[in-house]
Amino acid sequence: MIRLLIILIIFVSGYGSLFYFLIMQAIFFSLRYVATQYSNVQFLFVFITFLVLLILFSYAFTKLFIYPRAAYMRYKLSNEQKGLEHLREALIAITEGNTDQATKSQKQFKKYLGVIL
């Protein structure tokens, strides 16, 4: 949602500046002793390229840092569920007196939850 809001702000500001710059003949940049002039087409090309790169970097950031963490959390939750399932099976096997099944389930329980007994 935040990414969508940022993209909308960028596009709205981009179109606003586009209409402003199309009215002007050229764009002047001046620093202390250096003054440069760029045509509107040149400036718009650089500006649109900058916007596209900004969107691509935000997309890459999301793919590289946010999605792997979510996948890891799903993996961890899945392991917890499997471990609790094996714990339940081990407790049922103990109450039934099935020591072989209880031992197997206990090993799986330790494997998935990382519990040291």
Secondary structure, DSSP 8 states (H G I E B T S, - for coil): -HHHHHHHHHHHHHHHHHHHHHHSSEEEEE-SS-EEEEEHHHHHHHHHHHHHHHHHHHHHHIIIIIHHHHHHHHHHHHHHHHHHHHHHHHHHHHHHT-HHHHHHHHHHHHHHH----
